[in-house]
């Protein structure tokens, strides 16, 4: 489902924390459900292959997903969980042609590993933040623990209490955010979980702001200063980032950027790449 990007400034692009469809059995196109909406042109139940999935596990309309009404596919990334479950957890055994139990277990495990890989992505980025040095040792331990869990057997993964592990990691990421934003100039605005859908924030000073979980759907952030902001979990669907400055913004994922609108003047952190559809 992952949309190709125009430039590859992120050193992590193509690593185990980015989706590699060529090494996956199309798990996101089978295991996950979606409903007919502005993001998807049809309904699909969990465990049912998308009608656009070919027998080689590749998307038959990948080049025209947006035009065909599958924008939701272009803003999704499994953070590398797909290839891990396909090639490691299940040792390269395809879900096609296998017994029903094998198929069911693979589809159940995929969302679990996807959540763990997302945490790995956040922890890896946290370790690149110099201001978070006081908690780097804790971050490394959490990274190793999460990697160990992600490498578990199908039975271990199915029994894993993911919310409890996310809560432990989140406490550490919150501390990381506080340290990283401490050096931002002016007052550190707290917009955590704020409802900013459609908000007029053109040219807003949001440098060092806490925007964790904020609803910024269709918000006008044209020319906004988002330098050093915490954007973990912020909903940026259709948010206008034209000429916005996100230099140094952290915990910003590729799916978030792909879901937003931007242009040549949008300044992005090195952890993400500029979406192709922005050029259009």
C-alpha positions as a LaTeX table, in Angstrom:
\begin{tabular}{lrrr}
\hline
Residue & $x$ (\AA) & $y$ (\AA) & $z$ (\AA) \\
\hline
Unk1 & 0.00 & 0.00 & 0.00 \\
Unk2 & 2.93 & 2.35 & 0.58 \\
Unk3 & 3.18 & 5.26 & $-1.85$ \\
Unk4 & 6.50 & 5.88 & $-3.57$ \\
Unk5 & 8.26 & 9.11 & $-2.68$ \\
Unk6 & 10.14 & 11.65 & $-4.77$ \\
Unk7 & 13.36 & 12.03 & $-2.80$ \\
Unk8 & 15.25 & 9.74 & $-0.44$ \\
Unk9 & 16.86 & 12.06 & 2.12 \\
Unk10 & 16.01 & 9.77 & 5.05 \\
Unk11 & 18.87 & 7.44 & 5.87 \\
Unk12 & 16.33 & 4.92 & 7.18 \\
Unk13 & 14.43 & 4.68 & 3.89 \\
Unk14 & 14.48 & 1.12 & 2.64 \\
Unk15 & 15.50 & $-0.31$ & 6.03 \\
Unk16 & 13.57 & $-2.81$ & 8.12 \\
Unk17 & 11.35 & 0.00 & 9.46 \\
Unk18 & 9.89 & 0.85 & 6.06 \\
Unk19 & 7.52 & $-1.35$ & 4.12 \\
Unk20 & 9.15 & $-3.55$ & 1.47 \\
Unk21 & 6.27 & $-4.85$ & $-0.64$ \\
Unk22 & 8.57 & $-7.06$ & $-2.71$ \\
Unk23 & 9.37 & $-9.11$ & 0.41 \\
Unk24 & 5.81 & $-9.31$ & 1.71 \\
Unk25 & 2.83 & $-11.49$ & 0.85 \\
Unk26 & 0.52 & $-8.50$ & 0.46 \\
Unk27 & $-0.55$ & $-8.75$ & 4.10 \\
Unk28 & $-1.91$ & $-5.20$ & 4.40 \\
Unk29 & $-4.04$ & $-5.88$ & 1.30 \\
Unk30 & $-5.56$ & $-9.00$ & 2.86 \\
Unk31 & $-5.43$ & $-8.92$ & 6.66 \\
Unk32 & $-6.84$ & $-5.40$ & 7.15 \\
Unk33 & $-10.46$ & $-4.33$ & 6.56 \\
Unk34 & $-11.63$ & $-1.11$ & 4.96 \\
Unk35 & $-14.98$ & 0.50 & 4.19 \\
Unk36 & $-16.21$ & 2.38 & 1.16 \\
Unk37 & $-15.45$ & 6.04 & 1.81 \\
Unk38 & $-13.42$ & 8.98 & 0.52 \\
Unk39 & $-10.34$ & 6.83 & 1.19 \\
Unk40 & $-11.50$ & 3.53 & $-0.34$ \\
Unk41 & $-13.63$ & 2.81 & $-3.39$ \\
Unk42 & $-15.16$ & $-0.36$ & $-1.96$ \\
Unk43 & $-15.79$ & $-2.42$ & 1.18 \\
Unk44 & $-13.41$ & $-5.20$ & 2.19 \\
Unk45 & $-13.55$ & $-7.53$ & 5.20 \\
Unk46 & $-10.50$ & $-8.44$ & 7.25 \\
Unk47 & $-8.87$ & $-11.58$ & 5.88 \\
Unk48 & $-10.31$ & $-11.07$ & 2.40 \\
Unk49 & $-7.87$ & $-10.18$ & $-0.40$ \\
Unk50 & $-8.41$ & $-6.82$ & $-2.06$ \\
Unk51 & $-9.79$ & $-7.22$ & $-5.58$ \\
Unk52 & $-6.74$ & $-5.31$ & $-6.86$ \\
Unk53 & $-4.22$ & $-7.75$ & $-5.35$ \\
Unk54 & $-2.47$ & $-9.83$ & $-8.00$ \\
Unk55 & $-1.31$ & $-13.43$ & $-7.56$ \\
Unk56 & 2.29 & $-12.17$ & $-7.15$ \\
Unk57 & 1.14 & $-10.17$ & $-4.08$ \\
Unk58 & 1.58 & $-6.81$ & $-5.84$ \\
Unk59 & $-1.09$ & $-4.16$ & $-6.35$ \\
Unk60 & $-2.59$ & $-4.16$ & $-9.83$ \\
Unk61 & $-3.40$ & $-0.42$ & $-9.74$ \\
Unk62 & $-0.48$ & 0.88 & $-7.66$ \\
Unk63 & 0.38 & 3.64 & $-10.12$ \\
Unk64 & $-3.19$ & 5.00 & $-10.15$ \\
Unk65 & $-4.41$ & 4.36 & $-6.60$ \\
Unk66 & $-5.45$ & 7.97 & $-5.97$ \\
Unk67 & $-7.24$ & 8.29 & $-9.29$ \\
Unk68 & $-9.10$ & 5.02 & $-8.69$ \\
Unk69 & $-10.37$ & 6.06 & $-5.25$ \\
Unk70 & $-7.85$ & 4.29 & $-3.01$ \\
Unk71 & $-6.17$ & 7.27 & $-1.35$ \\
Unk72 & $-6.17$ & 5.34 & 1.93 \\
Unk73 & $-3.68$ & 2.88 & 0.48 \\
Unk74 & $-1.24$ & 5.66 & $-0.43$ \\
Unk75 & $-1.03$ & 6.96 & 3.14 \\
Unk76 & $-0.34$ & 3.61 & 4.79 \\
Unk77 & 2.98 & 2.10 & 5.81 \\
Unk78 & 3.46 & $-1.06$ & 7.84 \\
Unk79 & 6.85 & 0.14 & 9.19 \\
Unk80 & 8.39 & $-3.07$ & 7.86 \\
Unk81 & 6.03 & $-5.41$ & 9.69 \\
Unk82 & 4.84 & $-7.01$ & 6.45 \\
Unk83 & 8.19 & $-8.37$ & 5.37 \\
Unk84 & 9.04 & $-9.45$ & 8.92 \\
Unk85 & 5.86 & $-11.47$ & 9.37 \\
Unk86 & 6.16 & $-12.92$ & 5.86 \\
Unk87 & 9.85 & $-13.83$ & 5.83 \\
Unk88 & 10.81 & $-14.19$ & 9.50 \\
Unk89 & 7.84 & $-14.94$ & 11.75 \\
Unk90 & 6.41 & $-17.45$ & 9.28 \\
Unk91 & 9.67 & $-18.35$ & 7.55 \\
Unk92 & 8.59 & $-17.40$ & 4.03 \\
Unk93 & 5.49 & $-19.63$ & 4.06 \\
Unk94 & 2.82 & $-17.94$ & 1.94 \\
Unk95 & $-0.75$ & $-17.64$ & 3.20 \\
Unk96 & $-2.00$ & $-18.78$ & $-0.20$ \\
Unk97 & $-2.48$ & $-22.52$ & $-0.42$ \\
Unk98 & $-1.73$ & $-23.13$ & 3.25 \\
Unk99 & $-4.15$ & $-24.54$ & 5.84 \\
Unk100 & $-6.82$ & $-22.16$ & 7.16 \\
Unk101 & $-5.14$ & $-22.06$ & 10.58 \\
Unk102 & $-1.85$ & $-20.83$ & 9.08 \\
Unk103 & $-3.68$ & $-18.09$ & 7.18 \\
Unk104 & $-5.64$ & $-16.98$ & 10.26 \\
Unk105 & $-2.57$ & $-16.88$ & 12.51 \\
Unk106 & $-0.60$ & $-14.83$ & 9.98 \\
Unk107 & $-3.39$ & $-12.27$ & 9.64 \\
Unk108 & $-3.80$ & $-12.07$ & 13.44 \\
Unk109 & $-0.09$ & $-11.56$ & 14.04 \\
Unk110 & 0.45 & $-8.90$ & 11.37 \\
Unk111 & $-1.33$ & $-6.00$ & 13.20 \\
Unk112 & 0.57 & $-6.87$ & 16.40 \\
Unk113 & 3.97 & $-6.70$ & 14.71 \\
Unk114 & 2.92 & $-3.53$ & 12.91 \\
Unk115 & 2.30 & $-1.80$ & 16.25 \\
Unk116 & 5.66 & $-3.01$ & 17.59 \\
Unk117 & 7.47 & $-1.79$ & 14.49 \\
Unk118 & 5.84 & 1.62 & 14.83 \\
Unk119 & 7.22 & 1.79 & 18.38 \\
Unk120 & 10.62 & 0.75 & 17.04 \\
Unk121 & 10.43 & 3.66 & 14.60 \\
Unk122 & 9.67 & 6.17 & 17.38 \\
Unk123 & 12.37 & 4.78 & 19.67 \\
Unk124 & 14.93 & 4.84 & 16.88 \\
Unk125 & 14.16 & 8.48 & 16.14 \\
Unk126 & 14.22 & 9.37 & 19.84 \\
Unk127 & 17.81 & 8.12 & 19.99 \\
Unk128 & 18.78 & 10.63 & 17.27 \\
Unk129 & 17.69 & 13.60 & 19.42 \\
Unk130 & 20.72 & 15.06 & 21.25 \\
Unk131 & 18.49 & 16.79 & 23.82 \\
Unk132 & 17.15 & 13.39 & 24.88 \\
Unk133 & 20.61 & 12.18 & 25.91 \\
Unk134 & 19.61 & 11.87 & 29.61 \\
Unk135 & 17.19 & 9.06 & 28.66 \\
Unk136 & 19.20 & 7.46 & 25.86 \\
Unk137 & 20.09 & 4.46 & 28.03 \\
Unk138 & 16.40 & 3.87 & 28.82 \\
Unk139 & 15.52 & 4.31 & 25.15 \\
Unk140 & 18.09 & 1.73 & 24.10 \\
Unk141 & 16.69 & $-0.76$ & 26.63 \\
Unk142 & 13.15 & $-0.12$ & 25.39 \\
Unk143 & 14.32 & $-0.53$ & 21.81 \\
Unk144 & 15.97 & $-3.86$ & 22.57 \\
Unk145 & 12.91 & $-5.06$ & 24.49 \\
Unk146 & 10.54 & $-4.09$ & 21.68 \\
Unk147 & 12.77 & $-5.77$ & 19.09 \\
Unk148 & 12.79 & $-8.93$ & 21.20 \\
Unk149 & 9.00 & $-8.93$ & 21.38 \\
Unk150 & 8.65 & $-8.34$ & 17.64 \\
Unk151 & 10.86 & $-11.36$ & 17.03 \\
Unk152 & 8.62 & $-13.70$ & 19.00 \\
Unk153 & 6.86 & $-16.79$ & 17.73 \\
Unk154 & 3.32 & $-16.53$ & 16.35 \\
Unk155 & 2.01 & $-17.92$ & 19.64 \\
Unk156 & 3.98 & $-15.39$ & 21.70 \\
Unk157 & 2.87 & $-12.50$ & 19.51 \\
Unk158 & $-0.78$ & $-13.54$ & 19.67 \\
Unk159 & $-0.63$ & $-13.57$ & 23.49 \\
Unk160 & 1.25 & $-10.26$ & 23.80 \\
Unk161 & $-0.38$ & $-7.42$ & 25.75 \\
Unk162 & 0.43 & $-4.70$ & 23.22 \\
Unk163 & $-1.45$ & $-1.83$ & 24.98 \\
Unk164 & 0.55 & $-2.43$ & 28.18 \\
Unk165 & 3.84 & $-2.35$ & 26.28 \\
Unk166 & 2.79 & 0.78 & 24.36 \\
Unk167 & 1.97 & 2.48 & 27.65 \\
Unk168 & 5.45 & 1.77 & 29.02 \\
Unk169 & 7.14 & 3.02 & 25.87 \\
Unk170 & 4.86 & 6.07 & 25.66 \\
Unk171 & 5.92 & 7.24 & 29.11 \\
Unk172 & 9.51 & 7.25 & 27.87 \\
Unk173 & 8.58 & 9.01 & 24.62 \\
Unk174 & 6.76 & 11.70 & 26.63 \\
Unk175 & 9.93 & 12.36 & 28.62 \\
Unk176 & 11.87 & 12.46 & 25.37 \\
Unk177 & 9.45 & 15.05 & 24.00 \\
Unk178 & 9.80 & 17.26 & 27.07 \\
Unk179 & 13.58 & 17.22 & 26.78 \\
Unk180 & 13.57 & 17.83 & 23.02 \\
Unk181 & 11.17 & 20.77 & 23.21 \\
Unk182 & 12.78 & 22.38 & 26.25 \\
Unk183 & 15.13 & 24.40 & 24.08 \\
Unk184 & 12.44 & 25.84 & 21.83 \\
Unk185 & 12.11 & 29.61 & 21.96 \\
Unk186 & 9.09 & 31.21 & 23.62 \\
Unk187 & 6.20 & 29.43 & 25.29 \\
Unk188 & 5.87 & 25.73 & 24.46 \\
Unk189 & 2.24 & 25.54 & 23.33 \\
Unk190 & 0.31 & 22.51 & 24.57 \\
Unk191 & $-2.12$ & 21.32 & 21.89 \\
Unk192 & $-2.12$ & 17.67 & 22.91 \\
Unk193 & $-5.24$ & 15.88 & 21.62 \\
Unk194 & $-6.69$ & 19.27 & 20.61 \\
Unk195 & $-9.58$ & 19.43 & 18.13 \\
Unk196 & $-8.10$ & 21.63 & 15.41 \\
Unk197 & $-10.04$ & 20.21 & 12.48 \\
Unk198 & $-10.27$ & 22.86 & 9.77 \\
Unk199 & $-8.49$ & 25.36 & 12.03 \\
Unk200 & $-7.11$ & 28.54 & 10.45 \\
Unk201 & $-3.49$ & 28.37 & 11.51 \\
Unk202 & $-1.91$ & 30.16 & 8.57 \\
Unk203 & 1.48 & 31.49 & 9.69 \\
Unk204 & 0.92 & 30.24 & 13.26 \\
Unk205 & 3.85 & 30.06 & 15.66 \\
Unk206 & 3.81 & 26.43 & 16.74 \\
Unk207 & 7.54 & 26.02 & 17.24 \\
Unk208 & 8.20 & 23.48 & 19.98 \\
Unk209 & 4.48 & 22.83 & 20.38 \\
Unk210 & 3.09 & 19.61 & 21.83 \\
Unk211 & 0.72 & 18.42 & 19.09 \\
Unk212 & 0.57 & 14.78 & 20.19 \\
Unk213 & $-2.70$ & 13.27 & 18.99 \\
Unk214 & $-4.04$ & 16.61 & 17.76 \\
Unk215 & $-6.83$ & 16.52 & 15.17 \\
Unk216 & $-5.49$ & 18.72 & 12.36 \\
Unk217 & $-7.71$ & 17.33 & 9.60 \\
Unk218 & $-8.02$ & 19.90 & 6.79 \\
Unk219 & $-6.33$ & 22.54 & 8.97 \\
Unk220 & $-4.72$ & 25.48 & 7.16 \\
Unk221 & $-1.08$ & 25.39 & 8.28 \\
Unk222 & 0.20 & 27.41 & 5.33 \\
Unk223 & 3.48 & 29.05 & 6.32 \\
Unk224 & 3.16 & 27.82 & 9.91 \\
Unk225 & 6.26 & 27.46 & 12.07 \\
Unk226 & 6.32 & 23.86 & 13.31 \\
Unk227 & 10.02 & 23.66 & 13.99 \\
Unk228 & 10.82 & 21.28 & 16.83 \\
Unk229 & 7.16 & 20.33 & 17.35 \\
Unk230 & 6.11 & 16.92 & 18.67 \\
Unk231 & 3.71 & 15.46 & 16.07 \\
Unk232 & 3.33 & 11.91 & 17.33 \\
Unk233 & $-0.13$ & 10.63 & 16.42 \\
Unk234 & $-1.30$ & 13.99 & 14.99 \\
Unk235 & $-3.97$ & 13.52 & 12.32 \\
Unk236 & $-2.76$ & 15.52 & 9.30 \\
Unk237 & $-5.25$ & 14.26 & 6.72 \\
Unk238 & $-5.71$ & 17.00 & 4.10 \\
Unk239 & $-3.88$ & 19.50 & 6.31 \\
Unk240 & $-2.29$ & 22.22 & 4.15 \\
Unk241 & 1.45 & 22.36 & 4.86 \\
Unk242 & 2.28 & 24.64 & 1.95 \\
Unk243 & 5.38 & 26.70 & 2.86 \\
Unk244 & 5.22 & 25.38 & 6.44 \\
Unk245 & 8.51 & 24.83 & 8.26 \\
Unk246 & 8.73 & 21.43 & 9.97 \\
Unk247 & 12.50 & 21.50 & 10.39 \\
Unk248 & 13.40 & 19.52 & 13.48 \\
Unk249 & 9.83 & 18.34 & 14.06 \\
Unk250 & 9.97 & 14.87 & 15.53 \\
Unk251 & 7.88 & 11.69 & 15.74 \\
Unk252 & 6.46 & 12.63 & 12.34 \\
Unk253 & 5.87 & 9.52 & 10.22 \\
Unk254 & 5.71 & 9.05 & 6.47 \\
Unk255 & 1.99 & 8.10 & 6.54 \\
Unk256 & 1.23 & 11.42 & 8.25 \\
Unk257 & 3.12 & 13.37 & 5.60 \\
Unk258 & 1.53 & 11.37 & 2.77 \\
Unk259 & $-1.92$ & 12.20 & 4.16 \\
Unk260 & $-1.24$ & 15.95 & 4.17 \\
Unk261 & $-0.94$ & 18.48 & 1.34 \\
Unk262 & 2.23 & 20.42 & 0.68 \\
Unk263 & 4.43 & 21.95 & $-1.96$ \\
Unk264 & 7.99 & 22.82 & $-2.98$ \\
Unk265 & 8.26 & 25.35 & $-0.15$ \\
Unk266 & 7.34 & 22.89 & 2.60 \\
Unk267 & 10.40 & 22.19 & 4.75 \\
Unk268 & 10.45 & 18.66 & 6.16 \\
Unk269 & 12.62 & 16.93 & 8.75 \\
Unk270 & 15.12 & 14.37 & 7.46 \\
Unk271 & 13.10 & 11.49 & 8.92 \\
Unk272 & 10.52 & 11.65 & 6.10 \\
Unk273 & 10.52 & 12.10 & 2.34 \\
Unk274 & 8.53 & 14.40 & 0.08 \\
Unk275 & 5.45 & 12.62 & $-1.35$ \\
Unk276 & 5.16 & 12.36 & $-5.11$ \\
Unk277 & 1.59 & 13.64 & $-5.14$ \\
Unk278 & 2.70 & 16.96 & $-3.63$ \\
Unk279 & 4.40 & 17.79 & $-6.90$ \\
Unk280 & 1.10 & 17.27 & $-8.68$ \\
\hline
\end{tabular}
